[in-house]
Amino acid sequence: MINGLRFIVGSGCNYNCIFCHHEGYQNTSYDSKEEEKLKQIYDFAKANKIKDISITGGEPFLYWNRLNSLLKLYGNDESFRITLNSNFTVADKHFDDVKDYNNIEYHINFSSLNSSTHENIIKKQYLEKLKQNLADFKSISNSRICLNIPVLGGINSDELVNIFNYCKENGFKARFLVLLPMNEDMKQYYYDIDQIISHFPNAKVLQKYSYGRYDITTDIGDFEIVKCLCIEKECQTCKKTTYIHITPDLKLKPCMLNEQSFDIDFTNQKTVEESFDAVVRKLQP
């Protein structure tokens, strides 16, 4: 059973975050039958009662044509739950296009409330632009907004409570991310779940989900922590819970730590189904 689909619309980004996975999909060209192929994937998702759709990049709003195509398919269908991952700093030109989609939860990269710290993490001066875009969008849309807060020990770990309070004051959901160290240098910044909750009074785990999410309650409010299953190579759990990744060139990628991807046979809806089935069989624990 497939739990969700994760569309990687492109690898380009206006940030250069020190913790980024850099998923490495450089193919941003689109063939003449892309709209038809995306519709076939949508039909597959509907037929198989797949509810969760994640859209990510790179920065998805830099790939507006493809993002728009996906939103037109899934954004008006209340049977889907959409997560749109973005840094939101180039999204403002499309606010009027997306403000009325009601089944999108925006997961916005928010690394720090301090300008110099934010710049140190993303390597660009975007904090004020980000905060303004968040305020502007909140004023015109009822969409749910979650701030994804990557926690880096010794860099932004001393301001977790302040960022949480910013979320609380502005009606955003706070989600702290335990980061997968992508190289030896990043290991020095690793900050685990216990270290995160130690900043909050009487914090405790309310619920743990198999896909790496923890619901946390504290004296000052509730938040989430997400820990990537790849950190401890929880492959058997991942095979039962993960999404199927769809690359910018519309191939199926079952594992983000493995370069292997598989073609979708778009000949007809039956062959699309068979393509997904073949990948699911490779995931069986």
Salt bridges, closest charged atoms under 4 A:
GLU23 OE2 - ARG6 NH1 3.15
ASP31 OD2 - LYS37 NZ 2.82
GLU34 OE1 - ARG66 NH2 2.73
ASP43 OD1 - LYS39 NZ 2.77
ASP52 OD1 - ARG81 NE 2.74
ASP77 OD2 - LYS46 NZ 3.06
ASP92 OD2 - LYS129 NZ 2.88
ASP97 OD2 - HIS94 ND1 3.30
ASP100 OD2 - LYS99 NZ 3.22
GLU105 OE2 - HIS107 NE2 2.59
GLU105 OE1 - ARG144 NE 3.60
GLU105 OE1 - LYS173 NZ 3.29
GLU184 OE2 - LYS187 NZ 2.89
ASP215 OD1 - ARG213 NH2 3.10
GLU224 OE2 - LYS173 NZ 3.63
GLU224 OE1 - ARG175 NH2 2.60
GLU224 OE2 - ARG213 NE 3.65
GLU232 OE2 - LYS227 NZ 2.75
ASP263 OD1 - LYS251 NZ 3.56
GLU274 OE2 - LYS270 NZ 2.43
